Amino acid sequence: MGDNKENRIVVLDAIRGFAILGIFLVNMLTFHSPFQYINPLTWWESSADQLVYKFINVFAEGSFYPLFSLLFGYGLVLLREKTIDRGLNFQAVALRRLTVLFMFGIIHAFLIWYGDILITYAVIGFIFLLFLRVSARGLFLTGGLMALIFNLLMTLLMVLAVLAVPEEELTSSMYPANQAEQAVHAYQEGSLAEISEQRLKDWFLVNNPFNGIALFFMILPYFLIGGGAAKLKWMERIEELKKPFVYAFVVIFTLGLSLKFIPYIFDYNLATKFVSYSFGGPMLAMAYALGMALLSRTGLNKAIQVFSHVGRMSLTNYIMQSVLATFIFYSYGLGLFGKVSVVWGTVLVFVIYGLQIIFSILWMKHFRYGPLEWVWRTAIYWKKQPFRVRS
């Protein structure tokens, strides 16, 4: 978020880079399979695929969008402070920042991949601007209560649905086989027009009005909590807060992990999946942030910094993942959609992410920003930004 390497909070970049890996692990399931329309516990039959999927489900699904939300809230508060310190108009800068992010999201969602999150972050970011003058305590309280009340109400609805609707009927409505077959046909061998039509359909399935309301309550609370942490300078005070961070990490990680295992300990149904995703996922997100912060103050600091190179150009790397994956799996590329297992999809994640680490390290040696970050900043400040690193 800063202007140069010295002004940046490296641990935030490292957490952001780690989040990019976690998001890719989850997104890969939808890149190579009709994930929205299938039951993953029956679609993939091999024990290796089941094991890897369960690992991703427990440790990644539902955890990395809140982690990125925490970072987004933290970053906007930092931006406000730095912009005001420079004597600039924060509202104008923030509105341009979110507008350009929204435009990136439009291009990403409708021309590359339907699972885009940038549009949602931009829209909710506009709403978050209304809360920036609220105290840290107020942000924590508002965010915490908003998430708790919404998730409790949704859990109640899910439990009622499980009790009231026969399991076969609920399963057939959640996992429509014909929709999965249509998605496989469109992405694996369809024309550009068919891919575009399927992409729009899949985007609307996630972003319809009902889901839009749900996304609001699933993301804004973590913007608020991240903003509260920024106001208290948590990532700048890691050494000072080391002891409470350790206690918080142990408690939150243990509780979050326990909640994530609920569908596998009890019945795997709509209600247990929701509790796992909406309560356990965000707890693991907070634990990951605390864990990365603590590791950055140990002998593993150098290893943590590897993630920071990817995090410094997170927008470029996020979009790049979509471009590469859709080329591999869609018909205009290699056409492997529906033909790749969870195991090999996950191997591909680590291969591509490893290449992104190398690319990011080499790029940042010569340039101040990632290519899309440079376009973003130039548009935000209405002024061409310096690009190359001076000798």
DRENLO-554977 format. One record per residue (C-alpha): x, y, z; residue in three letters. Coordinates in steps of 0.1 Angstrom, whole numbers, plus 5000, padded with zeros to 4 digits. Example, Ala and Ser with C-alpha at 12.3 -4.5 7.8 and 13.67 -1.06 7.14 Angstrom:
BEGIN
512349555078ALA/513749895071SER/
***
This chain:
BEGIN
500050005000MET/502950235004GLY/504950424978ASP/508150224981ASN/509649924997LYS/510750115028GLU/507250235036ASN/505549905032ARG/504549675060ILE/506149355047VAL/504149125068VAL/500949255052LEU/502349175018ASP/503348825030ALA/499848755043ILE/498448885010ARG/500748654991GLY/499748355013PHE/496048445007ALA/496748444969ILE/497948084973LEU/494947984993GLY/492448144970ILE/494047964940PHE/493747634958LEU/489947684962VAL/489447854928ASN/491247564910MET/488347334919LEU/486047564898THR/488647614871PHE/488847244861HIS/485447114872SER/481747224873PRO/482147264910PHE/479047474915GLN/476847184903TYR/478446884919ILE/478746704952ASN/482546684956PRO/482246374978LEU/480646174950THR/481946344918TRP/485646244926TRP/485745874935GLU/489445794941SER/490645804977SER/493546034968ALA/491146294953ASP/488846264983GLN/491746315007LEU/493046624988VAL/489546774985TYR/488846735022LYS/492246895030PHE/491247195007ILE/487747205022ASN/489047205058VAL/492047435055PHE/491147665026ALA/487447685016GLU/485747975035GLY/489048095049SER/490848295023PHE/488048535011TYR/487648655047PRO/491448675050LEU/491648895019PHE/488649095033SER/490649165065LEU/493549285045LEU/491349495023PHE/489849675053GLY/493349715068TYR/494749855036GLY/491950115031LEU/492550255066VAL/496250275059LEU/495550445026LEU/493350705043ARG/496050785068GLU/498750815042LYS/496551015018THR/495551265045ILE/499251295056ASP/500151395020ARG/497451655020GLY/495451474993LEU/491651434991ASN/491151085004PHE/487451054993GLN/488451124957ALA/491450884958VAL/489350604974ALA/486450644950LEU/488850624920ARG/490650334936ARG/487450134940LEU/486050234906THR/489150114888VAL/489049794909LEU/485349744898PHE/486449794862MET/489149524865PHE/486449304880GLY/484149354851ILE/486849254826ILE/487848964847HIS/484348824854ALA/482848854819PHE/485948804797LEU/488048564817ILE/486448374846TRP/483048394863TYR/484348344899GLY/485648704901ASP/485648864936ILE/486949204926LEU/483449344917ILE/482149234951THR/485149384970TYR/484749714951ALA/481049744957VAL/481349654994ILE/484449884996GLY/482250184987PHE/479950095016ILE/483050045039PHE/484050405032LEU/481050515053LEU/482650345084PHE/486150485082LEU/485650745109ARG/484350485133VAL/486650395162SER/488550065163ALA/486249935190ARG/483150035170GLY/484449865139LEU/485249545158PHE/481849545175LEU/479849625143THR/481749365123GLY/481549095149GLY/477849145156LEU/476949165119MET/478748835111ALA/477448655142LEU/473748755138ILE/473648685101PHE/475448345104ASN/473148235133LEU/470048325113LEU/471348145082MET/472347845103THR/468747825116LEU/467347845081LEU/469747565069MET/468747345098VAL/465047395090LEU/465747315054ALA/467546995063VAL/464646895086LEU/461846985064ALA/463046875029VAL/463746515021PRO/467446455016GLU/467046324980GLU/465146634970GLU/467646864987LEU/470546684971THR/469046694936SER/468247064939SER/471747144952MET/473646924926TYR/471746934893PRO/473446684871ALA/472246834838ASN/473747174848GLN/477047004854ALA/476946834820GLU/476147164803GLN/479147334820ALA/481547054810VAL/480347074774HIS/480547454772ALA/484047494788TYR/485647174774GLN/484547194738GLU/482247494733GLY/482647794711SER/483648134724LEU/479948224724ALA/478947914743GLU/481747984769ILE/480648344773SER/477048234778GLU/478047974804GLN/480348214821ARG/477448474824LEU/475148204837LYS/477648084863ASP/478448434874TRP/474748514880PHE/474348184900LEU/476948324925VAL/475848694922ASN/472048684921ASN/470248914944PRO/469848664973PHE/473548564972ASN/474448934968GLY/472849005002ILE/474648705017ALA/477948815002LEU/477449155018PHE/477149005053PHE/479948755046MET/482449015035ILE/481749365050LEU/482149235086PRO/485749135079TYR/486449475061PHE/485349635094LEU/487449405116ILE/490449455094GLY/489949825096GLY/489749805134GLY/493049615135ALA/494649885112ALA/493450165136LYS/495149985164LEU/498349925143LYS/498349555151TRP/500749455122MET/503049735132GLU/503149625168ARG/503649255165ILE/506649245189GLU/504649435215GLU/501549215211LEU/503348885207LYS/501948725239LYS/498248805232PRO/498748715196PHE/500048365206VAL/497148305229TYR/494648425203ALA/496248215176PHE/495947895197VAL/492347955207VAL/491048075174ILE/492947815153PHE/491747525176THR/488147645176LEU/488147715138GLY/489647385129LEU/487147205151SER/484247375134LEU/485747295100LYS/485646925108PHE/481946925118ILE/480646795084PRO/483046495086TYR/482346425123ILE/478546455120PHE/476346445089ASP/477646605057TYR/474646825048ASN/473647185041LEU/473547295077ALA/476847145088THR/478547265057LYS/477347625064PHE/478547615100VAL/481947485089SER/482247745061TYR/480848055078SER/482048005114PHE/485147785110GLY/486447955078GLY/486748305091PRO/488248185124MET/491048005104LEU/491448325084ALA/492148525116MET/494448245128ALA/496448245095TYR/496948625098ALA/498148595134LEU/500348295126GLY/501948475096MET/502548775118ALA/504148575146LEU/506348375121LEU/507548695107SER/509348765140ARG/511048425141THR/513948255122GLY/511348175095LEU/511148545085ASN/513048485053LYS/510648215042ALA/507648435051ILE/509148715029GLN/508948484999VAL/505148525000PHE/505548905002SER/506848924966HIS/503648774954VAL/501648994977GLY/503149314964ARG/501649244930MET/498549044942SER/496149194916LEU/498449094887THR/499048744902ASN/495248694909TYR/494348784873ILE/497248584859MET/496048274877GLN/492648304860SER/494248364825VAL/496548064828LEU/493947834843ALA/491247914818THR/493647864789PHE/494547524803ILE/491047414809PHE/488747594784TYR/488247494747SER/490147794733TYR/493247654750GLY/493947294759LEU/490347204766GLY/491046994798LEU/487947104817PHE/486346804834GLY/489346584826LYS/491646674856VAL/491446524891SER/491646714923VAL/495146574929VAL/496546694896TRP/494647024898GLY/496347084932THR/499746994918VAL/499147244891LEU/498347514917VAL/501747474933PHE/503547464900VAL/501947784888ILE/502347954922TYR/505947854923GLY/506448014889LEU/504548324902GLN/507048354931ILE/509948344907ILE/508248594883PHE/507348824912SER/510848834927ILE/512448904893LEU/509849164884TRP/510049354916MET/513849384913LYS/513349604882HIS/509949764888PHE/508149944916ARG/504749784910TYR/503249484892GLY/501949574857PRO/498249594868LEU/499149764900GLU/500950034880TRP/497850084858VAL/495750094889TRP/497850354907ARG/498150574876THR/494350574873ALA/493950644910ILE/496250954911TYR/495451074876TRP/499151094870LYS/501650854854LYS/503450674882GLN/507150594882PRO/507550234871PHE/511150124870ARG/513350094901VAL/516150344900ARG/519650214904SER/
***
